[in-house]
Amino acid sequence: MTVQDEITPKAAIISRLEELIRPLVESQGGDLVDLQYGRPKRGRGILRLFVDRPGGISIEELTRINRIVGGLLEVHDVIPGSYTLEVSSPGLTRALKKPEDYQRYAGRLVRVTTRAPWEGKQVHSGILQGLEDDQVCLKEGESVLRIPLDEIARARLDIDLKKISKEG
């Protein structure tokens, strides 16, 4: 096993949390968009869950999921020490994490950051065209970029402020 293959305690906790929480969220009709866990040098840890579902998710649903996940974590005792649990929607600028997200949000404005410069820059903004052969198709200006999924460091929906100001 190489150093890169070793799993850190934090990565092991995150993996176990996802394993426990994802099916529970799905059983409630939700989609676990993202899970973030961290512990500052001093103080309580924090576990953030970002949950959505087609058509959006209500505060009541998020509250119910928070209560159920809290109970599950009490039983399984995955997180060492005290922590705060936050459950929220991913918001208007939600992260695109899974391949199916790139299909689901085709036609929307997105911001993509690549691991290394791609076509001369690392941050690209444009209209998401979808996913083909594990490549994200992004219309940036007049050209369509094809960026391999494994080259993407992060991607998220973006807000078209020009469109909003015209509508308002």
Secondary structure, DSSP 4 states (H G I P E B T S, - for coil): --GGGPPPHHHHHHHHHHHHHHHHHHHTT-EEEEEEEE--SSS-EEEEEEEE-TT---HHHHHHHHHHHHHHHHHH--S-S-EEEEEE---TT-B--SHHHHHHTTTSEEEEEEEEEETTEEEEEEEEEEEETTEEEEEETTEEEEEEGGGEEEEEE---HHHHHHH-
